[in-house]
């Protein structure tokens, strides 16, 4: 498995992975997105400021997982936290998404460790992870990599009649 910066040709696979998470209610998006919806999203993640990394390559067995597209196993992005507020410029929100057939194989851990290691190179000193309280897998991933609970937002997300809270985890990555 290799980790590299996302390319425009990765967009269909990135969207497919995101849509799988939406279908499982692992984030707060309510409807699937298209590659067209996300075209500007790649531009908002230049490698020198707010990178979007892709993990690609075959499974340990050397085979692709069923339904895996373009060998993209997962992706991780850094996004501005409260964009436009200069005092927060060195803080980024981190997102990690893994293809369903590649979950629990170390892809998320590899991407997260890569981001922690390389975030200071683009001026990021603090990472924030925000997730739904129902997403235990993400909570476990970030906690295992040294993120601590910095906040909670009770009942802020609504899925039909169900209200769900969010957790906020944080970690310093300053050298």
N, C-alpha and C positions, 0 to 999 in steps of 0.2 A: 504494500500500500504506500502511495506517495501523497504528500500534501503540497498543494500548489495554489496559486491565485486563480480565481475563477475566470473563465473566458466566456465570451458571448455564446459560443457553441454549447456551453454547459447549461444554458438557461432552461431548456426543456426538462432536463433531469432535475435541476434545482426546484423547479415548479412542481414536478411530479412528487418529489419528496415532501415539499411543503404541503401540497394537497393531501397527501396521506396523513400528515399530522392534523390537518384541519378536520378530516373525516373522523379522526379518533378523539377530537376535542382536546388536543394537546396544546392548543394556543387559543387566543381569543378571536381569531378570524371565524366568521360564520359561514362563508361560502368559498368554494374553490376559486383559485385565481388562474389566469392564463399567462402564457409567456408574454403576450402583448401588454397585460396589466403590469408586468414586472420588468419591462424593458429598461425603464429609467432607473430601476433599483440597482442594476449592475453599475451604472454610471455613478451612483451615490456611494459606491464602495471602491474608490481608487486604492490600489495597493499602498500608496504612500501616505494615506490618511486613515481610512476606515476600511481595512481589507475584508474581503470575502474569500475564504479559503475552501478548497474542495479536497476531499479525500477520495482518491481513485485507486483502482487496481482490483485484482482478483481476491477472492476469499482465500484463507489459508490453504484450502484444498486446490486452489488454482482455478476454480470454476466461478462463474457468475451466479449470483442468487437469482431465483426465479423472478422475473419481472424487473430486474435491475436494468437501468437504462444508462448507456454510455459508460458503464463501469463506475459511475459516481456513487460512492458508498455513503457520502454525507457531506454536509457543509457547515461552516461556522462563519459568522459575520460579526464585525464590530460596527456599531452605529452610534451616532452622536447622542449623548444624553442631554436632553433639553437644549437642542440646537439653538445657536445664536446667543447663548449666555456664556460669555467669555471665561468667567470664573470656573465653569464646568467643562472647559475644552479638553482637559486631560482625563475625563471620565467617559467611558463608553459602555453601552449596553451590549452584552454578548448574547448571541443566539446560536444554538447548536441543533441541527436536524440530521437525523440518520435515516437512510432508506430502510423500510420495514424488513427486508431480507437480510440486513446487515446489523441490526440492533443486537446488543449484548455480545459483540465480538471485539470490543476495544476500539471501535472507530470513533465514538464520541470522546473517549478518554484521550485518544491521540490528537484529535482536533483541539480539544480544550487545552491540553498541555502545550500544543503548538502556539495557540493564541496567547496563553500566559507568557510564554517565552518571548514572543515577537511583538507583543503590544507596546512595550517601552520603546521599540525602534521607531514607532510612528507617533510617539509623544503621549501615549496613554499610560497613566499611572494607576488608575482605578477601574476595575471592571464590575459592572452590575449585571446580575442575572435576574430576570423577572419571569415568574411562571405561575400557572394555575395551581391552586392547592391540590387539585386532583391529579396532577402530573408527578407522581412519585418517582418515576425513573429519572426525570430531569433533576429533581431535588437531590436524589442520591448521587447523580453524576457530579453536580457542582459541589456538594458537601464533601465528597471524597477527594476533591482537588483543592480543598482549603478555603472554599467560600463559606462565609458565616451569615447567619440570618441578620439582616439589618432592618427589616421592616415587614409589615403585613398590611394588606389592603383588604379588609373583610367585605365580602359580597359585592365586589365591584364589577364582576362579569356576569352576564345573564344569558343563559341558553334556554330559551322558551320560558318556562316557569321556574327553572332552577337557577339559583344565584350561587356563584362560586367566588371565593376570595383568591387573591394573588399573594405570593411571597416575593420578597426582594432579598437577594443574597448579594454580598459584596466581597471583594478581595482587592488588596493592594498588589500591584505587580511592579511597583517601582523598584529599580535595582538597589 
